[in-house]
Amino acid sequence: MSIKDDIAAVVGADNVSDAPETLAGYAADESFVAPRSPSLVAFPGSAEEVQAIMKYANQTKIPVTPRSS
């Protein structure tokens, strides 16, 4: 399975994206750090989904950059 498939198993296929237009929207913020496109964007809907993603990322050594509203 791919990383996208693994994360989709947690949050659902409709809540994970690797589409270039989606990734572009998450490549930068208001800081002075140079933009860098993510490989994947996930939209968890609960604390349990966030926990599952973080556990997966920790086990697979995948960096995570959180973002919230």
Buried (B, 14 or more C-beta within 10 A) or exposed (E): EEBBEBBBEBBBEEBBBBEEEBBEEBEEEEEEEEEEEBEBBBEBEEEEBBEBBBEBBEEEEBEEEEEEE
